[in-house]
Amino acid sequence: MRETDIAIVGAGLAGSLAATMLGRAGHSVTLIDPFASCPADFRCEKLEEAHVETLRKAGVLDAVLPASLRCDEIWVARLGRLAEIKQITEYGIDYSTLVNRLRSLVPADVAFVQSKATDVAVSPERQTLSLANGEQVSARLVIGANGVMAGTIGARREISRCHSVSIGFDVDSSRWPFDALTYFGEDPVHRVAYLTLFPLPSGGRANLFVYRELNDPWLKRLRGNPAATIAESLPQLAQFTGPLRAAGPLKIRPVDLAMTDNVLHPGVALVGDAFSTACPVSGTGAAKALLDVERLCNVYVPAWLATPGMSVGKIAQYYNDAEKKRSDAHSFQTSVFAKRAALGQGLLWTAFRWGYFAGSQARNFLEHGELAEMAGRAAPARIPAAGFAKA
């Protein structure tokens, strides 16, 4: 049986960061994942302020940023009109590139086992992981960083099945008059949260977030004829983008809102999606996962390992961490409210959306001394709209 102080199950964003931080701190760590490197996956593709700050605290930011593309200005459109031009820094980075960059930082003395965890037996002293390859790993602490652990320890509770659907595709961005654009749905009948256009090192990228069931005919139409489907759902978009040209296939991923109950067990701590999922519309999923890892690895694990045992009392300290609890609550509330705000009908919700538009316009005027639409008209001339060209 392999023995280690810390076993990390899952080498995605959260698991790779945890392995890097704990390995650098000199702990005995074993990282477990079915893949030797992170395969292509459609997940977080931007680093925003919260991500950057946590990666800085974790000591890995300087190694990650060279693999990204920086953007310092974002246009925000609401109700089909340019509402605000934000001076804000974000970094576009492909998810697998981000994870593999973090994996490259994992110290050489961190053991890697290419397999899948199938079960865990817990005790106040040591935990025993059973792996699909027949091997067993004994660890003082198990960090669950993927969905497998969520189903192995505790009870997974579904809150909202197919809460939203994320759609990603590459686009030709060579003639955009903006660096990045966040374009909110124009009318609740279209069930669009927003479209975001931004640069990756490989080229332009589009992420479209909608509230649909997977069997919705709209998704079938989108796959077959993205030009007409997007034009129907965002009829005013072309005035900002001209022709959107897809440079590759559409990737479609449904997201369930779920959380793990009964998580207090000796020797096991869940991070990120293993503890609770977030709707991508909220923009909180990656930030929540990174914060979980930063708090666990910087604040709690060193103290836990310095004393005997790995009791429920120790694990409870992490779950009761004030920053973690605020992060989890904010993520859930934003995930739920964003859907209501996008789909809400009637005078109240209409007034709410116009209020957001007015607030964006006011902020832009106070910061720049003019309405955003005036600045947008002064941007380089746009190509006449020609619709969405399927690759």
Kinemage of the C-alpha trace (Angstrom):
@kinemage 1
@onewidth
@group {chain A} dominant
@subgroup {mainchain}
@vectorlist {calphas} color= white
{ca met a 1} P 0.000 0.000 0.000
{ca arg a 2} L 1.278 3.452 -0.922
{ca glu a 3} L 1.523 5.820 2.068
{ca thr a 4} L 1.436 9.613 1.989
{ca asp a 5} L 0.422 12.515 4.184
{ca ile a 6} L -1.989 14.032 1.648
{ca ala a 7} L -3.798 12.353 -1.243
{ca ile a 8} L -5.424 14.679 -3.774
{ca val a 9} L -8.132 13.095 -5.917
{ca gly a 10} L -8.526 14.977 -9.190
{ca ala a 11} L -5.881 16.981 -11.060
{ca gly a 12} L -8.070 19.653 -12.601
{ca leu a 13} L -7.828 23.320 -11.670
{ca ala a 14} L -8.366 22.860 -7.921
{ca gly a 15} L -6.410 19.628 -7.537
{ca ser a 16} L -3.389 20.803 -9.517
{ca leu a 17} L -3.201 24.032 -7.539
{ca ala a 18} L -3.444 22.124 -4.252
{ca ala a 19} L -0.672 19.727 -5.311
{ca thr a 20} L 1.565 22.638 -6.271
{ca met a 21} L 1.014 24.562 -3.040
{ca leu a 22} L 1.341 21.584 -0.704
{ca gly a 23} L 4.275 20.095 -2.603
{ca arg a 24} L 6.128 23.397 -2.461
{ca ala a 25} L 5.477 23.517 1.284
{ca gly a 26} L 7.403 20.256 1.639
{ca his a 27} L 4.515 17.944 2.478
{ca ser a 28} L 4.301 14.329 1.340
{ca val a 29} L 1.675 14.490 -1.428
{ca thr a 30} L 0.171 12.016 -3.895
{ca leu a 31} L -1.902 13.316 -6.817
{ca ile a 32} L -4.421 10.935 -8.404
{ca asp a 33} L -6.090 11.437 -11.788
{ca pro a 34} L -7.071 9.230 -14.763
{ca phe a 35} L -5.192 11.480 -17.222
{ca ala a 36} L -1.450 12.103 -17.417
{ca ser a 37} L -2.219 15.599 -18.715
{ca cys a 38} L -5.443 17.573 -18.781
{ca pro a 39} L -7.386 16.819 -21.983
{ca ala a 40} L -9.255 19.510 -23.891
{ca asp a 41} L -12.283 20.555 -21.875
{ca phe a 42} L -14.822 23.374 -22.099
{ca arg a 43} L -14.679 25.101 -18.742
{ca cys a 44} L -13.268 28.338 -17.330
{ca glu a 45} L -11.604 30.287 -20.160
{ca lys a 46} L -10.941 33.641 -18.484
{ca leu a 47} L -9.060 34.794 -15.416
{ca glu a 48} L -10.787 37.698 -13.715
{ca glu a 49} L -9.811 39.811 -10.713
{ca ala a 50} L -10.815 37.245 -8.082
{ca his a 51} L -8.933 34.449 -9.889
{ca val a 52} L -5.827 36.592 -10.259
{ca glu a 53} L -5.792 37.569 -6.592
{ca thr a 54} L -6.108 33.964 -5.405
{ca leu a 55} L -3.415 32.730 -7.797
{ca arg a 56} L -1.187 35.516 -6.488
{ca lys a 57} L -1.778 34.397 -2.885
{ca ala a 58} L -1.013 30.830 -3.968
{ca gly a 59} L 2.317 31.945 -5.441
{ca val a 60} L 1.663 30.720 -8.998
{ca leu a 61} L 0.361 33.805 -10.821
{ca asp a 62} L 3.645 34.766 -12.484
{ca ala a 63} L 3.972 31.279 -13.950
{ca val a 64} L 0.387 31.201 -15.255
{ca leu a 65} L -0.004 34.606 -16.915
{ca pro a 66} L 2.518 34.030 -19.766
{ca ala a 67} L 0.127 31.379 -21.142
{ca ser a 68} L -2.748 33.882 -21.298
{ca leu a 69} L -3.737 36.928 -23.357
{ca arg a 70} L -4.424 40.147 -21.465
{ca cys a 71} L -7.439 42.359 -22.136
{ca asp a 72} L -7.836 45.773 -20.456
{ca glu a 73} L -11.168 47.033 -21.803
{ca ile a 74} L -14.591 45.406 -22.029
{ca trp a 75} L -17.683 46.714 -23.755
{ca val a 76} L -20.945 45.887 -21.975
{ca ala a 77} L -24.198 45.865 -23.958
{ca arg a 78} L -27.633 45.672 -22.344
{ca leu a 79} L -31.022 45.617 -24.062
{ca gly a 80} L -29.262 45.666 -27.444
{ca arg a 81} L -27.422 48.938 -26.713
{ca leu a 82} L -23.886 49.749 -25.593
{ca ala a 83} L -24.227 50.596 -21.908
{ca glu a 84} L -20.708 50.773 -20.515
{ca ile a 85} L -17.033 50.588 -21.434
{ca lys a 86} L -15.166 49.095 -18.489
{ca gln a 87} L -11.471 49.580 -17.861
{ca ile a 88} L -10.859 46.209 -16.275
{ca thr a 89} L -8.137 43.627 -16.752
{ca glu a 90} L -8.924 40.017 -17.625
{ca tyr a 91} L -6.820 37.228 -19.091
{ca gly a 92} L -8.038 34.780 -21.714
{ca ile a 93} L -6.638 31.275 -21.294
{ca asp a 94} L -7.793 27.860 -22.471
{ca tyr a 95} L -8.826 25.652 -19.545
{ca ser a 96} L -6.572 22.715 -20.406
{ca thr a 97} L -3.654 25.115 -20.923
{ca leu a 98} L -4.292 26.629 -17.497
{ca val a 99} L -4.477 23.261 -15.773
{ca asn a 100} L -1.443 21.853 -17.568
{ca arg a 101} L 0.518 24.993 -16.696
{ca leu a 102} L -0.372 24.388 -13.032
{ca arg a 103} L 0.538 20.711 -13.379
{ca ser a 104} L 3.952 21.723 -14.708
{ca leu a 105} L 4.531 23.601 -11.443
{ca val a 106} L 3.863 20.556 -9.245
{ca pro a 107} L 7.181 19.664 -7.557
{ca ala a 108} L 8.914 16.521 -8.765
{ca asp a 109} L 8.668 14.857 -5.359
{ca val a 110} L 4.856 14.876 -5.526
{ca ala a 111} L 3.874 11.341 -6.543
{ca phe a 112} L 1.418 10.976 -9.425
{ca val a 113} L -0.839 7.944 -9.819
{ca gln a 114} L -2.711 7.656 -13.104
{ca ser a 115} L -5.927 6.028 -11.972
{ca lys a 116} L -9.396 6.755 -10.634
{ca ala a 117} L -10.499 6.641 -7.004
{ca thr a 118} L -13.384 4.232 -6.489
{ca asp a 119} L -13.854 4.211 -2.710
{ca val a 120} L -12.520 5.653 0.527
{ca ala a 121} L -12.524 4.269 4.071
{ca val a 122} L -12.136 6.970 6.718
{ca ser a 123} L -10.922 7.073 10.317
{ca pro a 124} L -9.689 9.757 12.741
{ca glu a 125} L -6.075 8.810 11.932
{ca arg a 126} L -5.658 7.617 8.329
{ca gln a 127} L -7.830 7.270 5.241
{ca thr a 128} L -7.584 4.451 2.698
{ca leu a 129} L -8.340 5.156 -0.946
{ca ser a 130} L -9.116 2.281 -3.302
{ca leu a 131} L -8.186 2.914 -6.931
{ca ala a 132} L -9.483 1.455 -10.180
{ca asn a 133} L -6.055 -0.049 -10.936
{ca gly a 134} L -6.267 -2.175 -7.783
{ca glu a 135} L -3.850 -0.046 -5.800
{ca gln a 136} L -4.594 1.417 -2.382
{ca val a 137} L -3.327 4.704 -0.977
{ca ser a 138} L -3.151 5.449 2.747
{ca ala a 139} L -3.189 9.152 3.664
{ca arg a 140} L -3.719 11.307 6.720
{ca leu a 141} L -5.786 13.732 4.641
{ca val a 142} L -7.711 13.230 1.407
{ca ile a 143} L -8.577 16.314 -0.639
{ca gly a 144} L -11.494 15.611 -2.969
{ca ala a 145} L -11.175 17.816 -6.040
{ca asn a 146} L -13.533 16.145 -8.492
{ca gly a 147} L -17.027 14.712 -8.757
{ca val a 148} L -15.893 11.190 -7.896
{ca met a 149} L -15.201 12.161 -4.314
{ca ala a 150} L -18.500 14.034 -4.102
{ca gly a 151} L -20.285 10.751 -4.742
{ca thr a 152} L -18.016 8.701 -2.487
{ca ile a 153} L -18.167 10.829 0.635
{ca gly a 154} L -21.381 12.522 1.739
{ca ala a 155} L -24.581 12.685 -0.300
{ca arg a 156} L -24.905 14.608 -3.558
{ca arg a 157} L -28.049 16.765 -3.677
{ca glu a 158} L -29.386 18.131 -6.944
{ca ile a 159} L -30.732 21.666 -6.567
{ca ser a 160} L -31.479 22.593 -10.178
{ca arg a 161} L -31.024 20.101 -13.010
{ca cys a 162} L -29.707 21.639 -16.238
{ca his a 163} L -29.771 25.035 -14.568
{ca ser a 164} L -28.076 26.513 -17.631
{ca val a 165} L -26.326 25.493 -20.833
{ca ser a 166} L -22.909 26.826 -21.837
{ca ile a 167} L -21.901 27.019 -25.503
{ca gly a 168} L -18.352 27.763 -26.616
{ca phe a 169} L -16.859 28.305 -30.048
{ca asp a 170} L -13.890 29.986 -31.722
{ca val a 171} L -14.565 33.106 -33.784
{ca asp a 172} L -12.785 35.426 -36.169
{ca ser a 173} L -12.059 38.525 -34.081
{ca ser a 174} L -9.788 40.369 -36.507
{ca arg a 175} L -12.243 43.187 -37.202
{ca trp a 176} L -13.871 43.701 -33.824
{ca pro a 177} L -13.998 47.365 -32.722
{ca phe a 178} L -13.537 46.213 -29.102
{ca asp a 179} L -11.112 44.064 -27.146
{ca ala a 180} L -13.899 42.131 -25.431
{ca leu a 181} L -17.685 42.330 -25.282
{ca thr a 182} L -20.274 41.149 -22.768
{ca tyr a 183} L -23.664 41.181 -24.479
{ca phe a 184} L -26.674 40.496 -22.255
{ca gly a 185} L -29.852 38.913 -23.587
{ca glu a 186} L -32.229 41.402 -25.201
{ca asp a 187} L -35.564 39.856 -24.212
{ca pro a 188} L -36.436 37.128 -21.677
{ca val a 189} L -38.366 35.240 -24.340
{ca his a 190} L -35.017 34.312 -25.939
{ca arg a 191} L -33.761 32.713 -22.681
{ca val a 192} L -30.238 34.111 -23.166
{ca ala a 193} L -28.185 35.115 -20.119
{ca tyr a 194} L -25.358 36.691 -22.088
{ca leu a 195} L -22.755 36.224 -24.794
{ca thr a 196} L -19.152 37.071 -24.040
{ca leu a 197} L -16.557 37.625 -26.757
{ca phe a 198} L -12.910 37.787 -25.719
{ca pro a 199} L -9.408 36.975 -26.937
{ca leu a 200} L -7.482 33.779 -26.295
{ca pro a 201} L -3.847 33.363 -27.364
{ca ser a 202} L -5.177 31.148 -30.171
{ca gly a 203} L -7.714 33.746 -31.399
{ca gly a 204} L -11.190 35.065 -30.677
{ca arg a 205} L -13.512 33.081 -28.438
{ca ala a 206} L -17.249 33.183 -27.798
{ca asn a 207} L -19.069 31.836 -24.744
{ca leu a 208} L -22.864 31.873 -24.943
{ca phe a 209} L -24.935 31.084 -21.839
{ca val a 210} L -28.600 30.168 -22.163
{ca tyr a 211} L -31.357 28.756 -19.978
{ca arg a 212} L -32.618 25.751 -21.938
{ca glu a 213} L -33.257 22.058 -21.440
{ca leu a 214} L -30.940 19.747 -23.367
{ca asn a 215} L -33.858 18.446 -25.437
{ca asp a 216} L -34.945 21.977 -26.375
{ca pro a 217} L -35.361 22.239 -30.185
{ca trp a 218} L -33.453 25.532 -29.993
{ca leu a 219} L -30.208 23.652 -29.310
{ca lys a 220} L -30.827 21.376 -32.276
{ca arg a 221} L -31.344 24.437 -34.475
{ca leu a 222} L -28.182 25.986 -33.060
{ca arg a 223} L -26.107 22.948 -34.007
{ca gly a 224} L -27.595 22.810 -37.491
{ca asn a 225} L -27.747 26.513 -38.308
{ca pro a 226} L -25.944 28.710 -35.801
{ca ala a 227} L -26.263 31.770 -38.050
{ca ala a 228} L -30.037 31.931 -38.019
{ca thr a 229} L -30.399 30.758 -34.425
{ca ile a 230} L -28.058 33.360 -32.953
{ca ala a 231} L -29.536 36.097 -35.132
{ca glu a 232} L -33.027 35.222 -33.879
{ca ser a 233} L -31.950 35.237 -30.241
{ca leu a 234} L -29.686 38.311 -30.351
{ca pro a 235} L -31.060 40.415 -33.220
{ca gln a 236} L -29.070 43.568 -32.340
{ca leu a 237} L -25.717 41.820 -31.902
{ca ala a 238} L -24.527 42.320 -35.484
{ca gln a 239} L -24.233 46.088 -35.006
{ca phe a 240} L -21.348 45.401 -32.619
{ca thr a 241} L -19.637 42.409 -34.187
{ca gly a 242} L -20.329 42.384 -37.886
{ca pro a 243} L -20.145 38.797 -39.119
{ca leu a 244} L -19.230 36.294 -36.422
{ca arg a 245} L -17.239 33.518 -38.078
{ca ala a 246} L -16.857 30.254 -36.211
{ca ala a 247} L -13.402 28.751 -36.562
{ca gly a 248} L -14.378 25.390 -35.110
{ca pro a 249} L -17.222 23.251 -33.779
{ca leu a 250} L -19.627 24.343 -31.068
{ca lys a 251} L -19.070 22.817 -27.622
{ca ile a 252} L -22.218 22.495 -25.521
{ca arg a 253} L -22.193 21.724 -21.789
{ca pro a 254} L -25.189 21.594 -19.443
{ca val a 255} L -24.612 22.571 -15.827
{ca asp a 256} L -26.538 21.262 -12.830
{ca leu a 257} L -26.610 23.145 -9.549
{ca ala a 258} L -25.716 20.589 -6.879
{ca met a 259} L -24.072 20.390 -3.496
{ca thr a 260} L -22.736 17.666 -1.241
{ca asp a 261} L -24.473 17.163 2.098
{ca asn a 262} L -23.119 15.291 5.122
{ca val a 263} L -19.551 16.337 4.304
{ca leu a 264} L -18.166 16.198 7.846
{ca his a 265} L -16.035 13.062 7.937
{ca pro a 266} L -12.602 12.584 9.463
{ca gly a 267} L -9.699 13.110 7.096
{ca val a 268} L -11.579 14.249 3.966
{ca ala a 269} L -12.010 17.809 2.664
{ca leu a 270} L -13.910 18.626 -0.535
{ca val a 271} L -12.976 21.631 -2.677
{ca gly a 272} L -14.573 23.380 -5.651
{ca asp a 273} L -17.256 21.495 -7.567
{ca ala a 274} L -16.778 18.447 -5.360
{ca phe a 275} L -18.347 20.499 -2.559
{ca ser a 276} L -20.861 22.496 -4.615
{ca thr a 277} L -21.257 23.519 -8.231
{ca ala a 278} L -21.799 27.016 -9.596
{ca cys a 279} L -23.617 28.193 -12.691
{ca pro a 280} L -21.081 29.557 -15.230
{ca val a 281} L -23.406 32.526 -15.777
{ca ser a 282} L -22.476 33.687 -12.279
{ca gly a 283} L -18.782 33.748 -13.113
{ca thr a 284} L -18.030 32.367 -9.648
{ca gly a 285} L -17.158 28.696 -10.198
{ca ala a 286} L -13.413 28.915 -10.747
{ca ala a 287} L -13.014 31.695 -8.181
{ca lys a 288} L -14.848 29.584 -5.600
{ca ala a 289} L -12.668 26.543 -6.308
{ca leu a 290} L -9.440 28.541 -6.169
{ca leu a 291} L -10.436 30.194 -2.903
{ca asp a 292} L -11.270 26.797 -1.376
{ca val a 293} L -7.798 25.540 -2.238
{ca glu a 294} L -6.000 28.681 -1.086
{ca arg a 295} L -7.752 28.698 2.302
{ca leu a 296} L -7.345 24.948 2.836
{ca cys a 297} L -3.682 24.765 1.850
{ca asn a 298} L -2.431 28.048 3.282
{ca val a 299} L -4.450 28.239 6.495
{ca tyr a 300} L -5.537 24.782 7.644
{ca val a 301} L -3.446 21.897 6.316
{ca pro a 302} L -0.125 23.015 7.876
{ca ala a 303} L -1.723 23.244 11.332
{ca trp a 304} L -3.572 19.953 10.918
{ca leu a 305} L -0.435 18.042 9.986
{ca ala a 306} L 1.483 19.545 12.908
{ca thr a 307} L -0.666 17.663 15.434
{ca pro a 308} L -1.768 14.004 15.612
{ca gly a 309} L -4.967 12.771 14.002
{ca met a 310} L -7.334 14.156 11.394
{ca ser a 311} L -10.564 14.490 13.326
{ca val a 312} L -13.939 15.824 12.256
{ca gly a 313} L -13.181 18.858 14.391
{ca lys a 314} L -10.220 19.729 12.202
{ca ile a 315} L -12.167 19.275 8.976
{ca ala a 316} L -14.995 21.444 10.325
{ca gln a 317} L -12.578 24.366 10.650
{ca tyr a 318} L -12.222 24.454 6.865
{ca tyr a 319} L -15.954 24.196 6.120
{ca asn a 320} L -16.661 26.939 8.679
{ca asp a 321} L -14.019 29.287 7.285
{ca ala a 322} L -15.639 32.727 6.985
{ca glu a 323} L -14.176 33.488 3.558
{ca lys a 324} L -15.227 30.105 2.201
{ca lys a 325} L -18.759 30.485 3.538
{ca arg a 326} L -19.092 33.956 2.005
{ca ser a 327} L -17.765 32.647 -1.305
{ca asp a 328} L -20.155 29.680 -1.342
{ca ala a 329} L -23.161 31.831 -0.433
{ca his a 330} L -22.323 34.476 -3.024
{ca ser a 331} L -21.864 31.837 -5.719
{ca phe a 332} L -25.193 30.150 -5.010
{ca gln a 333} L -27.166 33.375 -4.688
{ca thr a 334} L -25.687 34.768 -7.902
{ca ser a 335} L -26.336 31.514 -9.772
{ca val a 336} L -30.011 31.548 -8.795
{ca phe a 337} L -30.676 35.271 -9.129
{ca ala a 338} L -29.024 35.594 -12.551
{ca lys a 339} L -31.549 33.152 -13.992
{ca arg a 340} L -34.476 35.013 -12.468
{ca ala a 341} L -33.146 38.332 -13.750
{ca ala a 342} L -32.727 37.000 -17.290
{ca leu a 343} L -36.084 35.219 -17.530
{ca gly a 344} L -38.317 37.347 -15.308
{ca gln a 345} L -41.448 38.716 -16.999
{ca gly a 346} L -43.626 41.678 -16.081
{ca leu a 347} L -43.152 45.310 -15.155
{ca leu a 348} L -40.944 44.663 -12.130
{ca trp a 349} L -38.338 42.651 -14.022
{ca thr a 350} L -38.490 44.988 -17.019
{ca ala a 351} L -37.822 47.920 -14.694
{ca phe a 352} L -35.001 45.953 -13.090
{ca arg a 353} L -33.249 45.387 -16.429
{ca trp a 354} L -33.673 49.031 -17.463
{ca gly a 355} L -32.328 49.999 -14.053
{ca tyr a 356} L -29.186 47.991 -14.697
{ca phe a 357} L -28.856 49.669 -18.093
{ca ala a 358} L -29.228 53.121 -16.527
{ca gly a 359} L -26.705 52.261 -13.822
{ca ser a 360} L -24.171 51.138 -16.406
{ca gln a 361} L -24.692 54.332 -18.407
{ca ala a 362} L -24.281 56.466 -15.278
{ca arg a 363} L -21.045 54.733 -14.278
{ca asn a 364} L -19.672 55.201 -17.766
{ca phe a 365} L -20.580 58.904 -17.787
{ca leu a 366} L -18.992 59.494 -14.386
{ca glu a 367} L -15.795 57.693 -15.390
{ca his a 368} L -15.415 58.849 -18.998
{ca gly a 369} L -17.502 62.007 -19.215
{ca glu a 370} L -19.689 60.651 -22.014
{ca leu a 371} L -22.271 57.986 -22.697
{ca ala a 372} L -20.892 54.637 -23.811
{ca glu a 373} L -22.827 54.770 -27.084
{ca met a 374} L -20.964 57.933 -28.090
{ca ala a 375} L -17.601 56.255 -27.515
{ca gly a 376} L -18.805 53.185 -29.389
{ca arg a 377} L -19.714 55.241 -32.441
{ca ala a 378} L -16.194 56.700 -32.424
{ca ala a 379} L -14.648 53.223 -32.594
{ca pro a 380} L -13.262 51.945 -35.928
{ca ala a 381} L -15.905 51.344 -38.579
{ca arg a 382} L -17.601 47.967 -38.445
{ca ile a 383} L -18.133 45.606 -41.341
{ca pro a 384} L -21.735 45.442 -42.569
{ca ala a 385} L -23.500 42.637 -40.758
{ca ala a 386} L -23.366 39.402 -42.708
{ca gly a 387} L -24.631 37.012 -40.061
{ca phe a 388} L -22.895 34.129 -38.385
{ca ala a 389} L -20.759 31.981 -40.677
{ca lys a 390} L -20.527 28.341 -39.682
{ca ala a 391} L -17.100 26.760 -40.019
